[in-house]
């Protein structure tokens, strides 16, 4: 359902309004002037975008409307969204627990300027609730481009499987200069640290109780959960993996990133590599 049908008897108009995220007053609203009519027409376009991307804020909605041959300004979209009370849909603390017997490494990224892909990678683990119990998602991202390089869903917190995913990612994308994690026991374990040492990668770890030290991955979890997981409520591991795969593909190739000046991660990751290749050829 993408519009309200007064003749649809199974769901009341109130229920249809709730499903579409609008109030009954918006449904019954009748423009009283040319200005009001323009606002209402823009409201319809905004809701069309929001039905498809309920997590978009006004900046991304504005860009999506104009991409679809619209003609409006960012300020106008923000004003109309405020007027009609439209907001985007918007995770908890990480579940990693430190082991006091494992060596901890200093945080290397404070005031660090990130200039290129593969300069810094980071990872984290988040849990996802299924009807059958919790499962654990690990993802590895590139800090410069925000690209999700790899991910996997696991049934257990065994450090070896996380180390294997790290090694596979390095073999596919090359070595980062620095790899950052929190102080969770999986990441301070001998088997995980050995992979980083084997490839001569600098090891960086968040300070204790400093989740913002790994802010890129924290923002990724927030985006994933509020833009996909909480909306779709997956019932099985198979459905979850399919959904996460589709979301990360969208995240890498189509999702506007404000921090990237509204470019997408794949473009940032590949464009830089292409420019470097052309520079080396010309040298």
Beta strands, then each sheet from edge to edge (+ up, - down):
strand 1: 120-130
strand 2: 133-142
strand 3: 148-154
strand 4: 178-181
strand 5: 202-205
sheet 1: 3+ 2- 1+ 4+ 5+
end
